Amino acid sequence: MKLLFLGGTGNISTVGVDLAVERGHDVTILNRGQSPSRLRGPVRAVVGERDDGGLLRRLAEATRFDAVVDFLCYRPEQAETAIEAFAGRISQYVFISTAAAYEKPVVN
């Protein structure tokens, strides 16, 4: 499968990316490129902002991803940006969140 991870180098997403690579999936990550990568194996990295709808759309048009796994969606407008960019271009969109999406301001 061709997978796009929005994020991919955080505490939770790194494990998911590594597992996908281990299982033989073709993995691309999109993030700001500010965190040192702890990823193992072949992963294509795209540096950019998750909220850049044009960039998301260009990625979706350039590569037919089977699934997008979004670790960086915290606000409704971010979900809308992803929906607009990927609608009709991917088979599955997986939204993964933390309590930070619900608790404002984040206490812990």
C-alpha positions as a LaTeX table, in Angstrom:
\begin{tabular}{lrrr}
\hline
Residue & $x$ (\AA) & $y$ (\AA) & $z$ (\AA) \\
\hline
Met1 & 0.00 & 0.00 & 0.00 \\
Lys2 & 1.05 & 3.58 & $-0.59$ \\
Leu3 & 0.63 & 5.48 & 2.66 \\
Leu4 & 0.96 & 9.17 & 3.47 \\
Phe5 & 1.49 & 10.08 & 7.11 \\
Leu6 & 0.79 & 13.70 & 8.06 \\
Gly7 & 3.37 & 13.97 & 10.81 \\
Gly8 & 5.42 & 10.83 & 11.09 \\
Thr9 & 8.25 & 11.75 & 13.44 \\
Gly10 & 6.37 & 12.27 & 16.70 \\
Asn11 & 6.15 & 9.97 & 19.70 \\
Ile12 & 3.13 & 8.07 & 18.40 \\
Ser13 & 3.48 & 8.40 & 14.63 \\
Thr14 & 7.10 & 7.18 & 14.45 \\
Val15 & 6.01 & 3.74 & 15.65 \\
Gly16 & 3.23 & 3.63 & 13.06 \\
Val17 & 5.58 & 4.62 & 10.24 \\
Asp18 & 8.19 & 2.05 & 11.31 \\
Leu19 & 5.57 & $-0.70$ & 11.48 \\
Ala20 & 4.20 & 0.22 & 8.04 \\
Val21 & 7.71 & 0.08 & 6.55 \\
Glu22 & 8.39 & $-3.24$ & 8.30 \\
Arg23 & 5.25 & $-4.65$ & 6.68 \\
Gly24 & 6.42 & $-3.60$ & 3.24 \\
His25 & 4.29 & $-0.52$ & 2.65 \\
Asp26 & 5.49 & 2.41 & 0.55 \\
Val27 & 5.54 & 5.28 & 3.07 \\
Thr28 & 5.70 & 9.03 & 2.60 \\
Ile29 & 5.66 & 11.47 & 5.51 \\
Leu30 & 4.78 & 15.16 & 5.43 \\
Asn31 & 6.03 & 17.37 & 8.23 \\
Arg32 & 7.92 & 20.58 & 8.86 \\
Gly33 & 11.29 & 18.82 & 8.97 \\
Gln34 & 12.09 & 20.34 & 12.35 \\
Ser35 & 12.30 & 17.15 & 14.42 \\
Pro36 & 15.24 & 14.81 & 14.02 \\
Ser37 & 14.03 & 11.65 & 12.33 \\
Arg38 & 14.20 & 8.42 & 14.29 \\
Leu39 & 12.67 & 6.47 & 11.44 \\
Arg40 & 14.12 & 3.19 & 10.28 \\
Gly41 & 13.95 & 2.06 & 6.71 \\
Pro42 & 13.09 & 3.71 & 3.41 \\
Val43 & 10.67 & 6.60 & 3.90 \\
Arg44 & 10.09 & 9.48 & 1.50 \\
Ala45 & 9.97 & 12.78 & 3.39 \\
Val46 & 8.18 & 15.88 & 2.15 \\
Val47 & 8.88 & 19.08 & 4.06 \\
Gly48 & 5.93 & 21.43 & 4.31 \\
Glu49 & 3.04 & 22.66 & 6.39 \\
Arg50 & 0.12 & 20.31 & 7.07 \\
Asp51 & $-2.29$ & 23.25 & 6.76 \\
Asp52 & $-1.15$ & 24.06 & 3.21 \\
Gly53 & $-4.15$ & 22.79 & 1.24 \\
Gly54 & $-2.39$ & 23.38 & $-2.07$ \\
Leu55 & 0.52 & 21.20 & $-1.02$ \\
Leu56 & $-1.80$ & 18.44 & 0.18 \\
Arg57 & $-3.69$ & 18.56 & $-3.12$ \\
Arg58 & $-0.45$ & 18.45 & $-5.15$ \\
Leu59 & 0.69 & 15.41 & $-3.16$ \\
Ala60 & $-2.65$ & 13.70 & $-3.75$ \\
Glu61 & $-2.50$ & 14.45 & $-7.47$ \\
Ala62 & 1.14 & 13.37 & $-7.87$ \\
Thr63 & 0.82 & 10.04 & $-6.05$ \\
Arg64 & $-2.19$ & 7.79 & $-5.70$ \\
Phe65 & $-2.08$ & 7.06 & $-1.95$ \\
Asp66 & $-4.18$ & 4.19 & $-0.69$ \\
Ala67 & $-4.51$ & 5.88 & 2.70 \\
Val68 & $-3.63$ & 9.10 & 4.47 \\
Val69 & $-2.94$ & 8.83 & 8.21 \\
Asp70 & $-3.29$ & 12.23 & 9.88 \\
Phe71 & $-1.57$ & 12.77 & 13.22 \\
Leu72 & $-1.62$ & 16.58 & 12.92 \\
Cys73 & $-5.29$ & 17.50 & 12.85 \\
Tyr74 & $-6.40$ & 19.48 & 15.88 \\
Arg75 & $-9.06$ & 21.85 & 14.55 \\
Pro76 & $-12.16$ & 21.42 & 12.34 \\
Glu77 & $-10.71$ & 23.67 & 9.63 \\
Gln78 & $-7.67$ & 21.38 & 9.40 \\
Ala79 & $-9.97$ & 18.41 & 8.79 \\
Glu80 & $-11.80$ & 20.42 & 6.13 \\
Thr81 & $-8.49$ & 21.25 & 4.40 \\
Ala82 & $-7.59$ & 17.56 & 4.26 \\
Ile83 & $-11.05$ & 16.55 & 3.04 \\
Glu84 & $-10.90$ & 19.10 & 0.22 \\
Ala85 & $-7.39$ & 18.06 & $-0.80$ \\
Phe86 & $-7.88$ & 14.30 & $-0.73$ \\
Ala87 & $-11.57$ & 13.88 & $-1.69$ \\
Gly88 & $-11.86$ & 11.37 & $-4.52$ \\
Arg89 & $-8.09$ & 10.83 & $-4.59$ \\
Ile90 & $-7.53$ & 8.33 & $-1.77$ \\
Ser91 & $-9.23$ & 5.18 & $-0.54$ \\
Gln92 & $-9.08$ & 5.91 & 3.19 \\
Tyr93 & $-8.41$ & 8.85 & 5.53 \\
Val94 & $-7.43$ & 7.91 & 9.07 \\
Phe95 & $-7.77$ & 10.62 & 11.71 \\
Ile96 & $-5.66$ & 9.98 & 14.80 \\
Ser97 & $-5.86$ & 12.42 & 17.64 \\
Thr98 & $-5.01$ & 13.00 & 21.26 \\
Ala99 & $-6.79$ & 14.68 & 24.12 \\
Ala100 & $-5.03$ & 17.86 & 22.99 \\
Ala101 & $-7.68$ & 18.18 & 20.28 \\
Tyr102 & $-10.40$ & 18.42 & 22.91 \\
Glu103 & $-8.82$ & 20.28 & 25.81 \\
Lys104 & $-8.10$ & 23.96 & 25.12 \\
Pro105 & $-5.77$ & 25.17 & 26.42 \\
Val106 & $-3.80$ & 21.95 & 26.82 \\
Val107 & $-3.04$ & 21.45 & 30.52 \\
Asn108 & $-0.89$ & 18.32 & 30.31 \\
\hline
\end{tabular}
